[in-house]
Amino acid sequence: MDLHEVCVDVGRCSRINWRVLIVAVAVMTTTAAVLRTWNAPPLVSSSSFGTVSDYIEPSLPPLLPSSPPPKAGIDTDTEQSPPPLIMKDEAAGVPLMDGSPVRVESQPSVLVESPNATFLQQPPPPPLVAPIRSNPPPIESVVEMRPPERELVYAKREIENAPIIMDGRDLYPPLFRNVSVFARSYELMEKILKVYIYRDGSRPIFHQPFLKGIYASEGWFLKLMEENKQFVTRDASNAHLFYLPYSARQLELALYVPDSHNMRPLSFFLRDYVHSIASKYPFWNRTHGSDHFLVACHDWGSYTTTEHAELCKNTIKALCNADASEGIFIRGKDVSLPETNIRTPRRPLRDIGGKPVSQRSILAFFAGNMHGRVRPMLLQYWGNGNDEDMKIYGPLPKRVSQKMSYIQHMKSSKFCICPMGYEVNSPRIVEAIYYECVPVIIADNFVLPFDEVLDWNAFSVVVAEKDIPKLKDILSAISLRRYISMQTNIKRLQKHFLWHAKPIRYDIFHMILHSIWFNRLNEIQIS
């Protein structure tokens, strides 16, 4: 083979090898591109929830339709915007009704490589709960709310737009601040309200009502609440309110050391009880106790809550000692509990009623122990028989009681004086209502029972402590026509302060429960 032939053969071989090389390179390039396309996450458009759709956590909640979508890609050198604000309780995972924003910590960014660029993937922002407007979208669109919370918001809107009542029917409009609001609120309470009662706690402090005496209100409410089938639920997920079922009176009897003047052991016990249910159940921590309530008629009921900050500040407290000046009772959130003196638990309605106006010969009557700052002053000015129209005593003297008992005095008086004792509350207010005597309330800073719905000006007289020397002049200045109107209103009011073994509509049990319900709604801010 000569040199020419060799060159031809080499050239042929070179040409054949070049073609093969080109084909091989093309095949390899194509294969590599296909593999990269197969393995790499695809780029997403600007309408998607995240930068790279495959990296969005399926468990994370989607954005509300009204929220603007995030950008498709965020360059690594671009400053990140702060995480959005969400009206949400950090512990509860539910919207805050007062609208206070809580910043949600952002999740860490994830570096993702694609064939053409490098992206800093942002986790999808948390859902934004829009503020509730006067004409809001359906409540179902507020995805963070639990069903009971949606029902409360619905109820508040309905009450704010309550239809005007022209005919009182079962309710007497002059007794109320706004009878239309009360009627609609009461109706919704009957339809909606569910209360969860904790089973924790042993007797006698828990679940054992004290039904007799001046602290009976807390015991009767406890008894009737635990027996109730309409409002009580065993499914806490359906509950709007959570009841702490203890008796302040039983707490005192069990733990207070007589004459020690030390109620801190009671406060520590109650504090530990709240810590216990907060660690065992999620309900307290979800709202920091704002949907929980207690009912306490003992004078110390308010003070025993002070060792637990959330219990004292957030929980709805139904208290006989409703003193607005001490910073414990919060008007508009807490409830003034009527103090009822039950002498015969089997017959709580015994002796109800009184004499007609024409047979009420005594202008004003009071008898009782001389404790507190008001009663000695009352006795100083009007006691000791100085005025025949003003029957003001300390403990009712035997010479007087033999002729006319304490109850007969109230039934025969136009006005029954109801001064505060050690604390602002007095069982004489409800006693006066029972015996159809117009109560004269002397207790500065006292929030009157059911004050959120009742108009006390329609059936009572409130006298400032400094005006005790003018007491007779104040009462004598009330015209006969005005007095008859007030005394008639007392008769109509009576049914709202009566205990029944089986509760009936609008009685004291339902009025207490309604005030708790109403004040819970009052705490919900709709903007």
C-alpha positions in Angstrom: 0.0 0.0 0.0 1.5 3.3 -1.1 1.4 6.6 0.8 -1.6 7.8 -1.2 -3.7 4.9 -0.3 -2.8 5.2 3.3 -3.8 8.9 3.3 -7.1 8.1 1.6 -7.8 5.4 4.1 -6.8 7.7 7.0 -9.0 10.4 5.6 -11.9 8.0 5.2 -11.4 6.9 8.8 -11.1 10.4 10.0 -14.3 11.3 8.3 -16.2 8.3 9.7 -14.9 9.0 13.2 -16.0 12.6 13.1 -19.5 11.7 12.2 -19.7 9.2 15.0 -18.2 11.8 17.4 -20.8 14.4 16.4 -23.7 11.9 16.8 -22.4 10.7 20.2 -22.0 14.2 21.5 -25.5 15.1 20.3 -27.0 12.0 22.0 -25.1 12.7 25.3 -26.2 16.4 25.3 -29.8 15.5 24.7 -29.8 12.8 27.3 -28.2 15.2 29.9 -30.8 17.9 29.1 -33.7 15.4 29.5 -32.3 14.2 32.8 -31.9 17.8 34.1 -35.4 18.6 33.1 -36.7 15.5 34.7 -35.0 16.0 38.0 -35.2 19.8 38.5 -38.3 21.5 39.9 -40.1 23.5 37.3 -40.3 27.3 37.5 -43.7 28.6 38.5 -45.6 31.7 37.3 -46.3 34.8 39.4 -49.8 33.5 40.2 -48.5 30.6 42.3 -48.4 30.6 46.1 -44.6 30.0 46.3 -41.4 30.3 44.3 -41.2 26.6 43.5 -44.5 24.8 43.7 -43.0 21.4 44.5 -41.5 22.8 47.7 -44.7 24.2 49.2 -45.6 22.3 52.3 -49.0 20.7 51.7 -49.8 21.1 55.4 -49.5 24.8 55.4 -52.7 26.7 55.0 -53.3 28.4 51.7 -53.7 32.2 51.3 -57.1 33.6 51.4 -58.3 34.5 47.9 -58.3 38.2 48.7 -54.6 38.1 49.6 -52.1 39.2 47.0 -50.0 36.3 45.7 -46.2 36.3 46.4 -43.7 36.9 43.6 -42.5 33.9 41.6 -38.9 34.4 42.4 -36.9 36.4 44.9 -33.3 37.1 44.2 -30.9 36.2 46.9 -29.5 39.7 47.1 -32.9 41.3 47.5 -33.9 42.4 51.0 -36.7 40.3 52.4 -39.9 42.0 53.5 -41.0 41.3 57.1 -43.5 38.5 57.7 -47.1 39.6 57.4 -49.2 40.4 60.5 -52.0 38.1 61.5 -54.6 38.7 64.1 -54.0 35.6 66.0 -53.6 34.4 69.5 -50.2 32.8 69.7 -51.2 30.2 72.2 -54.7 29.6 70.9 -54.3 29.7 67.1 -57.5 31.7 66.8 -58.1 35.3 65.8 -57.9 37.8 68.6 -61.3 39.5 68.9 -59.7 42.8 70.0 -57.9 43.0 66.7 -54.4 43.3 68.2 -51.9 42.1 65.7 -49.3 39.5 66.6 -46.3 39.0 64.3 -45.8 35.4 63.2 -42.2 34.4 63.0 -41.2 33.6 59.4 -40.0 30.1 58.5 -36.4 29.7 57.2 -35.8 30.3 53.5 -34.8 27.3 51.3 -32.1 27.6 48.6 -33.3 25.9 45.4 -31.3 25.4 42.2 -32.8 25.2 38.7 -31.1 24.8 35.3 -31.2 28.5 34.6 -31.1 30.3 38.0 -30.9 30.0 41.7 -33.9 31.0 43.8 -34.5 31.7 47.5 -37.7 29.9 48.1 -40.0 31.7 50.6 -42.5 29.7 52.6 -46.1 30.6 51.9 -47.2 33.4 54.2 -49.7 32.6 56.9 -53.3 33.4 56.1 -54.4 36.9 56.8 -57.6 37.4 58.7 -59.2 40.6 57.6 -60.7 42.9 60.1 -64.4 42.4 60.7 -66.3 45.2 59.0 -69.8 46.5 59.4 -70.9 44.7 56.3 -68.5 41.7 56.4 -68.4 38.7 54.1 -70.0 35.5 55.5 -68.2 34.4 58.7 -67.4 31.1 57.1 -64.7 32.8 55.1 -62.7 33.6 58.2 -60.8 30.4 58.1 -58.9 30.8 61.4 -62.0 30.9 63.6 -63.5 27.9 65.3 -67.2 27.4 64.9 -68.0 28.6 68.4 -66.2 31.9 67.7 -68.0 32.4 64.5 -71.3 31.9 66.4 -70.3 34.6 68.9 -69.4 37.1 66.2 -72.7 36.3 64.5 -74.6 36.8 67.8 -73.0 40.1 68.5 -73.9 41.4 65.0 -77.4 40.3 65.4 -77.7 42.0 68.8 -76.3 45.2 67.5 -79.1 45.2 64.9 -81.8 43.9 67.1 -85.4 44.5 65.9 -87.4 47.0 67.9 -89.8 45.4 70.3 -93.2 47.2 70.4 -94.9 44.8 72.7 -93.1 43.6 75.8 -95.0 40.3 76.1 -92.9 38.5 78.8 -90.7 41.5 79.3 -91.6 44.9 80.8 -89.6 47.5 78.8 -89.3 50.2 81.5 -87.2 47.8 83.5 -84.5 47.6 80.9 -81.9 49.9 79.4 -82.9 48.5 76.0 -85.5 45.8 76.0 -85.0 45.1 72.3 -81.3 44.3 72.8 -81.9 42.2 75.8 -84.7 40.2 74.1 -82.5 39.4 71.1 -79.5 38.6 73.2 -81.5 36.3 75.4 -83.1 34.6 72.4 -79.7 33.9 70.9 -78.3 32.7 74.2 -81.1 30.1 74.3 -80.3 29.0 70.7 -76.5 29.1 70.7 -74.8 29.1 74.1 -72.9 25.9 75.2 -71.0 25.7 78.4 -68.3 23.2 79.3 -67.9 22.4 83.0 -64.6 21.0 84.2 -65.0 17.7 86.0 -61.7 18.3 87.9 -61.7 19.2 91.6 -62.9 17.2 94.6 -65.7 18.0 97.0 -66.5 20.0 99.0 -64.7 22.9 97.3 -65.8 21.8 93.9 -69.2 20.5 92.7 -70.8 20.7 96.2 -73.1 23.8 96.3 -73.8 25.7 99.5 -77.6 26.5 99.3 -78.4 28.4 102.5 -77.6 31.8 103.8 -76.3 35.0 102.3 -73.8 33.2 100.0 -76.5 31.0 98.5 -76.3 32.6 95.0 -73.1 30.9 94.1 -74.3 27.5 95.4 -77.7 27.7 93.6 -76.1 28.7 90.4 -73.6 25.8 90.7 -76.3 23.3 91.4 -78.6 24.4 88.6 -75.7 24.7 86.1 -74.4 21.2 86.7 -78.0 19.9 86.4 -78.7 21.8 83.2 -79.1 19.9 79.9 -79.9 22.8 77.6 -76.7 24.8 77.9 -74.1 22.3 79.2 -72.0 20.3 76.7 -69.5 17.5 77.2 -67.8 18.3 73.9 -65.5 21.1 74.7 -64.9 21.9 71.0 -68.5 23.2 70.9 -68.2 25.3 74.0 -68.5 29.1 74.0 -67.8 29.3 77.7 -65.9 27.2 80.3 -67.2 27.1 83.9 -64.8 26.7 86.9 -67.2 24.9 89.3 -66.1 25.8 92.7 -67.7 27.5 95.7 -65.9 30.4 97.4 -67.9 29.7 100.5 -66.8 26.0 100.6 -63.2 27.2 99.8 -63.3 29.4 102.9 -64.8 26.6 105.1 -62.2 24.1 103.9 -59.0 26.2 104.0 -59.4 29.3 106.1 -57.8 29.2 109.6 -60.3 31.1 111.9 -59.1 34.4 113.2 -55.9 34.2 111.1 -57.0 37.1 108.8 -55.0 35.3 106.1 -56.8 34.4 102.9 -53.6 33.7 100.9 -53.9 29.9 101.3 -57.3 30.2 99.5 -55.7 32.3 96.7 -52.8 29.8 96.3 -55.2 26.9 96.1 -57.2 28.5 93.4 -54.0 29.5 91.5 -52.8 25.9 91.6 -56.2 24.7 90.4 -56.0 27.0 87.3 -52.4 25.9 86.7 -53.7 22.3 86.8 -56.5 22.7 84.2 -54.2 24.8 82.0 -51.6 22.0 81.9 -54.2 19.3 81.4 -56.5 20.9 78.8 -55.8 23.3 75.9 -58.8 25.5 76.5 -57.4 27.9 79.0 -54.1 28.6 77.1 -56.0 29.1 73.9 -57.6 32.3 75.1 -55.6 32.9 78.3 -58.8 32.3 80.3 -61.0 35.0 78.6 -63.8 32.5 77.8 -63.8 31.0 81.3 -66.0 32.2 84.1 -66.5 31.7 87.9 -69.3 32.5 90.2 -68.5 33.6 93.8 -70.8 35.4 96.3 -68.4 35.4 99.3 -66.9 38.8 100.1 -63.5 37.2 99.5 -64.4 35.9 96.1 -62.7 38.6 94.2 -59.6 38.7 96.4 -58.9 34.9 96.0 -58.3 35.4 92.2 -55.4 37.8 92.6 -52.6 35.2 92.8 -53.2 34.2 89.2 -52.8 37.1 86.8 -54.9 35.7 84.0 -57.6 34.5 86.3 -57.9 38.0 87.8 -57.5 40.0 84.6 -59.1 37.9 81.9 -61.7 35.5 83.4 -65.3 36.6 83.6 -66.0 36.9 87.3 -69.6 36.9 88.5 -69.2 38.4 92.0 -71.4 39.7 94.7 -68.5 42.0 95.7 -68.8 44.1 92.6 -66.6 47.0 93.7 -65.4 49.0 90.7 -62.8 50.9 92.8 -60.4 48.1 93.7 -59.2 47.2 90.2 -60.4 43.5 90.4 -63.9 43.8 89.2 -63.9 45.1 85.7 -67.1 46.7 84.6 -68.3 45.5 81.2 -66.4 42.2 81.5 -67.3 40.9 85.0 -70.8 40.4 86.3 -72.4 41.8 89.4 -74.0 38.7 91.1 -77.2 39.3 93.1 -76.7 38.3 96.8 -79.7 36.3 97.9 -80.3 35.2 101.5 -82.0 31.9 101.3 -83.3 30.8 104.6 -85.1 27.6 103.5 -83.4 25.9 100.6 -86.4 23.6 100.0 -88.6 26.7 99.8 -86.5 29.5 98.2 -89.7 31.5 97.4 -91.0 31.5 100.9 -92.5 34.8 102.1 -92.3 36.4 98.7 -94.7 39.5 98.4 -95.6 42.5 100.4 -98.3 44.9 101.4 -100.0 47.4 99.0 -98.7 51.0 99.0 -101.7 52.2 101.1 -100.6 49.9 103.9 -96.9 50.9 104.0 -96.8 53.2 106.9 -93.0 53.3 107.4 -91.0 55.7 105.2 -87.7 53.9 105.5 -86.4 50.8 107.4 -83.1 49.2 108.2 -81.8 46.8 110.8 -78.5 45.0 110.9 -75.1 44.7 112.3 -72.9 47.8 112.6 -69.9 46.9 110.4 -68.3 48.7 107.6 -68.0 52.5 107.1 -71.6 53.3 106.1 -73.9 51.7 108.7 -72.5 53.5 111.8 -73.0 56.8 109.9 -76.6 55.8 109.1 -77.3 54.9 112.7 -75.6 58.1 113.9 -78.0 60.4 111.9 -81.2 58.4 111.8 -81.1 55.7 114.5 -82.2 55.6 118.2 -85.8 56.5 117.4 -85.0 60.2 116.6 -87.5 60.2 113.7 -90.7 58.2 113.6 -90.6 58.0 109.8 -87.1 56.5 109.8 -86.9 53.1 111.4 -83.2 52.7 111.6 -81.7 50.1 114.0 -78.6 48.1 114.6 -79.6 44.5 115.2 -83.4 44.6 115.6 -84.2 45.1 119.3 -86.3 42.3 120.9 -88.9 44.8 122.1 -89.4 45.8 118.4 -89.2 42.3 116.9 -91.9 41.0 119.3 -94.3 43.4 117.7 -93.2 43.2 114.1 -90.5 40.9 112.6 -87.7 41.9 110.3 -89.6 40.7 107.2 -92.8 42.4 108.3 -91.0 45.6 108.6 -89.8 45.3 105.0 -93.2 44.4 103.8 -94.6 47.5 105.6 -92.1 50.1 104.5 -92.0 52.3 101.4 -88.3 52.3 101.2 -85.8 49.7 102.5 -82.3 51.0 103.2 -79.6 48.8 101.7 -76.2 50.0 103.0 -73.0 48.3 102.3 -71.3 46.2 105.0 -67.6 45.3 105.0 -67.9 45.2 101.2 -70.2 47.0 98.8 -72.8 44.3 98.4 -75.8 43.6 100.5 -78.5 40.9 100.5 -81.0 43.5 101.5 -81.3 44.7 97.8 -82.8 41.4 96.7 -84.8 41.1 100.0 -86.4 44.4 99.2 -87.3 43.2 95.8 -88.8 40.0 97.3 -90.9 42.1 99.7 -91.9 44.7 97.1 -90.1 47.5 99.0 -88.2 50.1 96.9 -84.5 49.6 97.7 -82.3 52.6 98.7 -78.7 51.6 97.9 -75.9 53.3 99.8 -72.5 52.0 98.5 -70.2 54.1 96.4 -68.5 52.3 93.5 -71.0 49.4 93.6 -71.9 48.0 90.2 -75.5 46.9 90.6 -76.7 43.4 89.7 -77.4 42.9 86.0 -76.4 46.5 85.4 -75.6 45.8 81.8 -79.3 45.3 81.0 -81.4 46.6 83.9 -82.3 50.3 84.4 -82.0 50.6 88.2 -83.4 54.2 88.1 -86.8 52.7 87.3 -87.2 50.8 90.6 -84.6 52.0 93.1 -82.9 55.0 94.7 -79.1 55.3 94.8 -77.8 57.6 97.5 -74.2 58.7 97.8 -72.5 57.9 101.1 -71.8 61.6 101.7 -75.6 62.3 101.4 -76.6 60.2 104.4 -77.5 63.3 106.4 -79.9 64.3 103.6 -81.5 60.9 103.4 -85.0 61.8 104.6 -85.1 64.9 102.4 -84.1 62.8 99.4 -86.8 60.2 100.0 -89.5 62.7 101.0 -88.9 64.6 97.7 -90.1 61.6 95.6 -93.6 62.2 94.6 -96.4 59.6 95.2 -96.9 59.1 91.5 -93.2 58.4 91.1 -93.1 56.1 94.1 -96.1 54.1 92.8 -94.4 53.7 89.5 -91.2 52.4 91.1 -93.1 50.0 93.4 -95.1 48.7 90.5 -91.8 48.1 88.6 -90.5 46.2 91.6 -93.4 43.7 91.3 -92.7 43.2 87.6 -88.9 42.9 88.3 -89.4 40.2 90.9 -89.4 37.3 88.6 -85.9 38.1 87.4 -84.5 37.5 90.9 -86.3 34.3 91.9 -84.6 30.9 92.3 -86.6 27.8 91.2 -85.7 24.2 91.7 -86.2 23.9 87.9 -85.2 27.1 86.3 -87.8 29.0 84.2 -87.3 31.6 81.5 -85.9 35.0 82.7 -85.4 33.9 86.3 -82.3 34.6 88.3 -80.4 31.6 87.0 -81.0 32.6 83.4 -80.3 36.3 84.2 -76.9 35.4 85.7 -76.0 33.2 82.7 -77.2 35.8 80.3 -75.0 38.5 81.9 -72.0 36.2 81.6 -72.9 35.5 77.9 -73.6 39.2 77.2 -70.4 40.4 78.7 -68.4 37.7 76.8 -70.0 39.2 73.6 -69.1 42.6 74.9 -65.4 41.7 74.9 -65.6 40.8 71.2 -64.5 43.8 69.1 -66.1 44.1 65.7 -64.5 46.7 63.5 
